[in-house]
Amino acid sequence: MMSHSPHPALLPEDPFDRQLAANVHPADWRNPVPSTRYNLLVIGAGPAGLITSIAAAGLGARVALVERDLMGGDCLNVGCVPSKSLLRAANAAQAIGSAERLGITSSVAAQVDFGAVMRHVRQSRAILSRHDAAARYRDLGVDVYFGSGEFVDGQSFAIDGSRIDFSRGVICTGARARIPQIPGLAAAGHLTNETVFSLTERPRRLAVLGGGPIGCELSQAFVRLGTEVTLIDTGSRLLPRDDEAAVALVQARLQADGVQMRLQTRVARVETTPVAKRLWLESATGEESPLEVDEIVVATGRVPNIENLGLDRAGVRADPRTGIAVNDFLATSNRRIFAAGDVCSAWRFTHAADAMARLVVRNALFFGRQRASQLLIPWCTYTDPELAHVGLTPSEAAARQIAIQTVEINLAELDRGVVDGVTGGLVRIHVLPGGDRIAGATVVGPHAGDLISPLALAMTNGLGLSAISKTIFPYPTLAEALKRAADAHNRTRLTPFVKSLMQRWFRWTR
C-alpha cells in the first residue's frame, strides 16, 4: 500500500505521521504578516535552512524562513532518519539469524512483521520531528512561512500574496531523486527515497536502480527483511567515490546477504504485466534479459530543486544538473543572496549542509570571508559493514600526483575484533611522506562512522599520527585500530641509520 497524502512521505491515517505533520507542517498554521524588512530570508527548511535561520535569529537578526512542504527536509522525512531506522530493524533481524556462531541457538527463526517495522520507522521520525517543529522555530524568533513562492527581484520574495523584503537571502531548497529516462518506467510506477518509507506491505521482489549509498543501504535493508533484491548499476563496482579496497568488503557482504548484483548493466525498458513489473536488462555486451519484480526503487542520483523560484528575476545563476552557482564564500551571482546545502554542493550530506549553513551566517550577515573549500567533510555509508571516509582516497591522490604512504590495520585482528566476531573490516590511513600528516583515511567495519570522527578531528586541527599515538585509548575497543596504525607508521620512521644510532647508544649505556 502507498500513501495518498498531500505529502507523499506521509500516511494520512497513521498516528505517527499525523504527529509528524502537526510539528513540521501544521494544518492550521497561519503565516505571519510581514511588517518590516528582514535581515535574512531563508528559502527551504531542510538542515541547511534550519541551521541558518535558527543561528541568525539567535544572534538577534530578523529572519523569515519559507518552506513549501515539510520542515526537516529530506534528512528527517525521507532520508537519514527513516533509512537508519529501517536499517536498525534489518540489522536486528540479521543479528538474530547469525547468533548461532556465538553459541546461541533458537528453534524459532526471526519473524519479520514488515508493517511493524515501518511503524518503527514512522515513530522514530515523529519523535525527532519536535526538533524541527514550526512552533519551536517561531518561539525562537524565526518567522515561519509555509507555501510556494518566488523572487520578485533581488531584494524581495512573494509568497501567497505577501511580499517579503530582505537585506540578505539564502537559498537552501535541497535536491530530489533524479529519475532516469527509461521507456516504460513512469507507466510501471516506481519508488524513490521520498516514497519508499510509505510502504506498509513488504514487496516480495525488489529492483534497486543505482549502486550509490542510498541504493546500497536500501538493498541490504530489504534483503535482510526478507525481500528478494536485485541491485542494478551501470558501473563496474558499487560506491564509486569510495576506496576500492573498502568497497570490496561492502560488496561482498551485500552478496553474502543475498543481494543479486547486476553491474555494468543498464535498464533498457520497463514493461507492465498483470502480475509484475518486467525490466529488460542490457549487459555490457548488449545482451538483454528480463527481470520481474513487484517494486522498483530509483536511486540513481540527485538533482537540485531550483525550479519556480524566479531565480532570473533575482539575478541568481543556476544549472539544472549542478544547482545554484556559488563562489567559495557560498555567494551566488547576486552578492546579496547565498546558497547552502544540496542545492549548490557536490557534498550532499546533512552534516555538510550544517557546516555550510554556519559558514553562510558568518559570510552573509557579518561580511565574513570563510571559504567552503576549507571545510573537511567526512562521510559514511551505513551498510553493514559501515564504510566511512575523510580526505583523499588513493585514486584521488594519484590523479593529483600527490605521494602518500598507506598504513592498514585489519579490524579482525584487534582483540575487540576477535571477541565481537568481526570478519571484514579495516582502517586505512594515508600519510604524506616525510612526516605524519594525515592526507585521508577510510574505515570499513562496525561503527565506521564513529571511528572516522577522531581522524577528521585530527586533520581539521593539523594533528598528525604522533598525536594519536600519544593518546590513551580504552581497551578493548575498535578505536585501538587508530593507535595501532599510528604506532605502525612510527615504526616505518625508524630508518637503518636511526636504528644504528640507537644501537650505539644502548651499547654505550650498558
N, C-alpha and C positions, 0 to 999 in steps of 0.2 A: 504494500500500500504506500502511496505517496501523499504528500501534503497538498491541499488545495487552498492554503492560507494565502493572503496577500503578500506575506513574507515567505518565499519558497523554503527557507530554512526551518520553518516552524510548522507544527501540527496544531491547528486551531483549537482542538478539543483536549489537548494534553495539558494537565495542570502545571507541569514544569515549564512548558513553552508559554503558557499564559503568564506565569510568574516572570519569565524572561522578558516578554513583551511589555509587561507592566513596568519593568525597570528601564528598558533601553529604547522603547518607543511607546509610551503610554497613549492609549486611545483617546483620553480626554485632555491631552496636552494642549495648552494654548501658547502660541508663540508670543514672545514679548513684542511690544510696540517700540521700534527704535526711536529714541528721544534725542540722541546726540551722536556725534562721530565716535566710532570705536578706534581704540589704539590698534586693535588686531582683529581681523576677520579670519577664521579658520574654517575651511570647507572640507568636511569629512571627519567623522568621529570614530575612526579606527585608532590603532595605537599611536600613530604619529600625531593625529589631530587631538586626541585626548591629552597626551603629554604636553603638547604645545599650549593648548588652551588652559589647562589647569596650572601649568608653570607660570604662564604670563599673568593669569588672574591672581595667583598667589603673590606675585611681585607688585600688584597694585594696578595693573593695566586693565582697561575696559575691553572685554573680549566677547565677540559673537562667535558661536560655534554652530555650523549648519550641517545637518545630517538628513539624507533623503530616506534612509531605511532604518537600520538597527545600530544604535551606538555599540561600540565594541569592535565593529568591523569584522573582518574575516577571522581574526585571532579568537575572539570569544565565540562567535556564532557558527562559523563553518570551517575553522582552521585548527589552530593549536589545541584549544580546549577540547572540542569534541573528538578530534583524532587521537589525542593522547588518552582520553577516557576510553575510547574503543580499543586502543592498543593495550591498555591496562587489563581489560577484561579478556582479551585474546591471549595475553601472556599468562594470565591466571589459569586459563584452560590448558595451555601448553605445559605449565608447571605441574598441574595435576597429572597429566598424561606421562610426564617424564620423571615422576618421583621415584619410580622403581629403581633407578640407578643409585639412589640414596638409601635403598633398603626399605622403602615404604611402598607397600602394595595394597591394592584395593580390588575388591571383586566388582566394583561399580565404576565404569568409565565416566569421565567428566561429561555432564549433560549440559548442553548449551541451550538456554532459553533466549533466543535472539531478541524477542520483544523486551525481555527484562534487561538485556544488555543495552539496548538502545534507550530504555528508560534511565539507566545509569548515566548514559551519555548526556541525555537531556537534563537530568538532575544536576550534573556537575556544572554545566554552563549556566543553569538557572541560579545556582548558589553563587557562582562567581560574578553574575551579572550585576550584583549590587555595587561592585566597584566601578562599573561603567554607567551607572544609572543616571538618567537625565536629572532627577531631583537632587542627587548628590552634587552634580556639577553646578546646578542652579544655586544650591546652598553655599557653594564655594566661590560664587561670584561670577560664574560664566552665564551669559545669556544664550540659552539653547533654542535653536530654531529647527523644526522638522519641516521638510518639504524639498522640492526640487527648485533650484534657482540658477541664475546665470549672471555673469558680469554685465553691467550696463556700460561701464567704461573702466579705466584703470584705477578708480578710487571708489566705486560703488557696485553693489550687488543687489539684485532684485529677487525676492522670494515671496510667493503667494501675495502679491500686491504690496508688499513692504519693500522699502529701499533702505539698504544698509550701507552707510558711508563709512569708509575706513581709511586709516592712515597707512597701515601695512596689512598685507594679506598673506596667507599660507594655504597652499592647495595640498590636501592630504587625502585625495579621493581613492587611493589604493589601486588594486588591479583585480581582474576576474579571470576565470578559466578561459584559455584560448581553445576554441572549437575548430578542429581541422575540417577542411572542405572535403569530406569523404562522401561520395554519392550514396544516398540512402540512409545516412546516419541520422539526419534530422527526422525523417519519417519513421524510422525504427524507434527513436527515442533513446536518450542517454542520460546518465547521471554525471555530475561534477562534484567537487568538494562542497558546492553550495546546496546540493540536494541529496547526496548520499546518506547524510545523517538523519534524513527524514524517513528512511526505510523503517518499516515495522515488521516485515517478514524477510527472513534470510533467503537471498537468491541461491538456488542450487548450483548454478554455473555463472561465473562472472568473468568478463573480459576487462582487463585494465589496460588502457592505451597510455603508454608513457612510463619510462623507467627512471624518472627523477625521484626526489624524496617523497612526494605525495603518492605516486604510483607504487613505490616500494612499500611504504608504510601501510597503505590500504590493502595491497596484495597479501602481505603477511597477516594482517589482522583478520581478513575474511577467511583465509585458508585455515587459520587456527580456530576459527569459529565454525568450521565445517563446510565451507563453500569450496567448490572446485574452481580454482583461479588460474587463468592464463594471462600472463603479463607479456605485452607486445611492445616492442620498441624498434625503431629503425637503426639504432646504434649497435655497435659490437659488444657493448657492456652496459651495465647499469651505472647510474650516478656519475656521469662523465666529468663533473667538476672535481671529484674526489680522487685521492691517492689510489692508484690502480691495485696495489697490493692489499689495501684495506677493503676495497670494493669486492675483491675476490672472496673474502671471508663472508661478507654480507650476502653475496650472490649464492654462495654455496649453502648458506643457512636457509635462504628462501627456497632453494631447490629441495633441500632435505625436508623442509616443512610440507612440500607438495606443490609449490607454485610451479606451474608449467611455463618455461621460458620460450618465447619466440622472438629472438633477437635478429637484427638485420632483416627485419620483416616489416612490411607496411600493410595497412588495411586498404585494399583496392576498392571495395564497395561493401555495402551492408544491405541485406535483404530481410524482409519480414515474412515469416511463415506463420501458420496458425498456432504453432506451439513454441516458437523460438525466434531469436534474432540470429541471422546467419551472416557471419563475417567471412569475406573471401580474403585470405591472407596471401600476400605475394612475397616470396623469399627473394634473397639477393640474386638468385639465378633466374628469376622470372617465373618460377613455378607457383601455381595457385592451389590452395587447399581450403576447404570450408571449416569453419568453427562455429558451432551452435551454442548459444548461451542464453541465459534469461535476462541478464542486465549487462550494460556496458558502462564503465566508468571512464571518463575522459580526463586524463591528467597529462596533457601534452604541452604544458607551459602556461604562461600568464600574459595578459595584455592589459595595459593601463586604462583606467577609467578617465577619459578626457573628453567624452562626447557631451554635447549640450550644456557646456559651461560658459559659452560666449568668450572663449579664450582670445579670439581675434580682436574683439572689442576691448579687451584688457591689454592687448599688446603682448600676449604670452605665447611664445612659440612652443609647439609640441609635435611629436612624431607618433603616428598610430602604433608603431611597434615598440619604441623605446620610452615613450611617455613625454613628460614635460622636460624641456631642455633647461638645465641649471648649470651654473658655474660652480667652482669649488667651494663657494660660500653658500650654495643652495639658493642663490638668487636666480630668478627667471630673466627673460629678456626685458621684462618690466621690473626695474630695480626696486620697486615698492612691493613687489609680490614675490614670495618664495615658495618652495615646494619641499616636501619631505615624505619619506616612506616609499611604498611600492610604485607610486605614480611617477617617480623620477629616478629610481635607483635600480641598479642591477642586483643589489643585495636585498632580496625580498624576504626578510625575516622580521619578526616582531621586535627583537632586540636591536636590529639595525634601524628600524623606524623610530624606536625610543631614542637612540643615540642622535639621530639626525634632528629629531624634534628639539632636543636640548640645545643642539648647535644653532638651530633656526631662531630660537628665542633670543639667544645672545646676539646673533647677527642682525636680526630684523629690528629688535627693539632698542638695542644698545650700540648699534653700529659696530658690532664685533667683526673680527676677521678670522674666525676659526674655520678651518678647512675640512671638508668632508674626506678628502684624500688622506688625512692623518688619522682617521678612525680605523682601528684594528678590529675587524669583525669576525669572530669565530662563528661556526655553525655546527649543527648536529642533525643527523637523520635518525629518527627514533625507532628504527627497526631493532630486532634482536639478532645479532648484537648491534648496539648503537654505534654510529660512525660520526666522529666529530673531528673538526679541523680548524686550524688557525694559521694564517700566514701563507708562505709559499709551499706548493707541492713540488716534488722533484721535476715534473714535466714543466711547470712554470719557471722554475729555476733554470732549467736547460734552455728554455725558449728565450730567457732574458740573459743567458750566458753568465749566470751567477753560480760560482762554485760553492758547493755545500758538502758537508760531511754528515752522514746519517747514522744515528745511534738507534738501535732497535731492541726492544725488550718484549719477550713473549709473556703475556699475562698468565698463561697456563703454567709457567714455571715459578711464579710467585707462590709463597706459602698460602696466601689467601686464595689465589687462583686454584691451587690444588684442593683445598678444603671446600671451596664453592663449586668445584667441578667445571671450571672454565675450560672449554675445549678450543675456542677460537677467539683470540684477542691479541692485540699488540699495541705498543706505543712506539711511534717513530718520530724522533726529534731531529730536525735538520739544523745544523750549526754552520755558521760562516767560518771559513778556515782562519787559523791564526789566533783564535780566541775562543770564547764560549758563548758568543751572542747567538740567540735563537732566531733563525730565519723563518721557521714554520714547524708545525707539528700535526700529527694525525694520531688519534686514538680510536681503536675499534675494540669493542668489548662491552661488558656490563658497565653502566653508568659512565659511558664515554663523555657524555655532555657535561658531567660534573668534573671529570678528570682533565678536560681541556681547559677549564677555567683558570687553574693556577698557572698554566703555561701562557694563556692570554694575559694574565696579570703581570707575569714576568716580562713579556715582550712589550707591553704597554709602558712599563716603568723602567725599561732599559736594564733589567736584571738578567744576567746570564745563567748558565747551568751551575756555576760555582755557588750562586745564591741558593739554588735548590739543593745542592749537595750539603750546604751548611745547615739546612733546615731539618729539624727532627720530625719525622712522620710517625704517627701511631702504628703499632704493629698489632695484628696483621691487617693490612689494608691493600687494596689495589693501587692506591696512590703511591705506595712504595716504588712502583714502576718508574715514577718520575725521578726519584732519588737514585735508583739503580742506573737509570740512563745517565744521570749527571755523573755518577761515580765511574761509569764505563767510559765516558768522554774524558774524564780527568786522567784515566789510565793511559789513554792514547797520547796524552801530552808528556808522558814520561819517556822521552826520547833516549836512544842509546847513550848519547853524550851526558844527559842529565843523570841517567842511571849510573854511569861510570863515576860521576862526581859523588853521588850518594854512597856508592860502594867504598870510595876512598875515605869519605867522612866516617863511615862506620868502622873501617879498619883502623883509622887514626884514634877513634874514641873507645876502642875495645880495651 
